[in-house]
Amino acid sequence: GRKNYLFAGSDAGGDNIADAMTLIESAKLSGLNPHDYLADVLARINEHKINRLHELLPWNWKPVTDLHKQAA
């Protein structure tokens, strides 16, 4: 919580922690495993089309394995 952010190292570090915690908590609220969600998104984001980034948001995200099952 709040006191942990005192040890972020800098204002930028605190901003980074806040961004990460927002993604993690949004994934939890969407019923996702945050580890699986972040690992998949980080693996795919580099090659994902910029106009389709909304697909990677926690409430729209589908694992790659589900996408392969749909194509088959």
N, C-alpha and C positions, 0 to 999 in steps of 0.2 A: 503494500500500500503506500501510503503517502510518505512515511519516513524512509522507505527503501529508496525513493527517488532522490534523497539527499546524497546518495552515494553514486549517482550516475556519472560524476566526474565533471560535467559541464552542463550548460543549458542545452547544447545540442544533444548531449547524451540523454538528458531527460526527455527531450522531444522524440528521440529514437525509441526509448523505452515506451513512451506513451503510444507511439504508432504501432509498435509490436504488440502491446497489450490490447489495443483496440482490435487488431486483426484476430488475436487469439480469442478474445471474449466474443467477438462477432461470430467466429466459427462455432464456439460453444453454444451460443444462442440459436444458431441454425441447426444444431444437433449433429455437428461434425466433430471428428477427432482432430483437434488443432494440429497435432504433429503430422498426421496424414495430409491434412489440408495444406499446411505450409510447405511440406516437402514436395508435394505435387505442383503447387503453384510456382515455387522457386525453380523447379526443374523445367517447367513449361514457359515461363514468362519471357525468356529471351527470344523465343521463336514465335510467340503469340502475336497475332496481328493487333496493332494499336487501336484500331477501330472496334475491336471485339474484347477489349479488356474487361468490360462489364461481365463477361462470362466467367471470370476468375474471382469475382466477389463471392463471399461465403454463401449468400442466399441464392446464387445462381450456379455455383460450382458443381460440376460432375466429374468424378474421377476418370482418368484416361481409360481404365479398364472397362467402365460402363460405356464409353464412347466406342470402344472396339467391339463390344458385344452388340451394340446397335447396328454397326456397319456390317456385321456378319450375318 
